[in-house]
Amino acid sequence: MSDETLPQAVDKSAVPEPSGVDLARVALRAAKEQARARGAAAQQKKQARRGGGLRSGARADGRDPMALGAAINRLITERGWETPAAVGGVMGRWPQIVGEDLAKHCVPVRYEEEPDARVLTVQCDSTAWATQLRLLA
C-alpha cells in the first residue's frame, strides 16, 4: 500500500470547534426558518378559509378601542344630537362664556330653532341687566 491510499490523520486543532455564540447563531437561524415555514402555512390556511385574497384586518371598524371623548362624539353624531349637545354645553358653561359678573344676573332659559332663526332666551334679574345684555349682543 502506498501512502496515498492510507487515510490521513486530520489535525483537529486546525478546525475550530463552534463556540457558544456560533451555536446560538445556528440555532437562531434554524428557529427563524421554522417560524417562517409555520407562518406561511398558517397564511395559506387563512386564505383557503376566506376564499383567497389577502386580508389583514388592519382597517379600522366600529369594534376598535377608542378614547372616551371620541366615542361620545361618534355617538352624538350618529344619533343627530349635535345641536342639543351644543346647547347643553352653552347652558352648562354659561359663566365661562359670558363672564362671572354677567352670569350672576343673567341665565339662559331655553333654546329654540325656528325656520329662519335660532333663539336663545335669557332671563335677567332686572331691566337694567336686560338692557346691558342687549347692548352687549
N, C-alpha and C positions, 0 to 999 in steps of 0.2 A: 504494500500500500504506500502510496506516495503521500506527502504532507498536504497536498492539495485536497484530497478527499477526506481527510480527517476533520472532524468538527473542531472548530476553533473555539477556544475559551473566550467568552465575552468579558471584557473588563467592565464590571458593574459600576465602578467609580466614574466612568466616562458618561453614563446616562443618569442624570439626577432623578431621585425619587420625587414624585409630586408632593409638594408641601401642602399644608392645611389650606392656604389661600387658594392654591391651584385646584385642590379638590373641591373647595367651596364654589369656585367659578364653574367647574364642570357640573356640579350638582344644580347650581342655579340655572345654567343654560338648559339642562335637561328638564327642569321643572317648568321653565318658560315655554319650551316646546310642547310639553304635555298640556299646559294650560291653553295654549293657542289651539291645539287639536280639540280639546274639550269645548272651547268657546265656539269654534267653527261648527262642531257637531250640534251644539245647542242652538246656534243660529239657524242651521238648516232645519232643525225640528220646528222652531218657531215659525219659519217661513212656510213650512209644509202645513202646519196647523192653521195659519192665517190665509192660506191660499196664495202664497207667494208674495212678492213685493216687500220691500224693506220698510219697516215702520219702527220708529224709535221710541215713541211715546214722549218725546221731549216737548211737544207743543202744550201750551197752557190750556187748561179747560176748567170747568166750574168746580172741580174737586180739589184743585191745588190749594195749599195753605196760603193765606194772605193776612196782612195786617188788619187789625180790628177796624181802623178808620176806613181802609179800602173796602172792607166787607160791608160796612154801614153805607158808604157812598154808593156801592153797587146795588144794595137793597133799595135805597131811596130812588135811584134811577130806574130800576126795574119796576117798581110799584108806582112810579109817577108822583112821588112825594116831594119833588124839588121845591115847589112853592110853599107848601105847609112847613117844610123843614127850614126854609129861609126865613119865613115869618116867625117861626118859633125861635130861631136864632136872634132875630131883631128884638123880639119881646124879652128874651132871656138876658140879652146883653145890652139892654137899653141904657143903663148908666155909663157903660164904656163908650157907647156910640154917641150919645148926646152930651155927656159930661155929668158929673155928680150933682152939680148945682141945679141944672135944669131937670134932671131926673127926680130930684126931691119934690118938684112942683108939678111935673107933667109926666103922665104914664100912658103907654099905648093901651087902647081898649080892644080894638078889633081891626082886622084887615079884610077888605072886600075887593074882589075883582069884578069890575063892570066891563061891558063890551068895549068901551072906549077909554077906560081909565082904571088905575089901581088906587084904592083909597085906604090910607092908614088913619084911623080915628084915634086922636089923642085927647085925653081928659086932663085939664089943668085945674090947679087949686083956685085960681081967681081969673077974672077977666084980664087983669094986668099981665099975668103969665101967658094967657092965651094970645094977647096982643104981641107980647115979646116973641112968642113962638112963631106967629105969623110973619113977623119981621125977619126972623132968622131963616124961615123957609124960603 
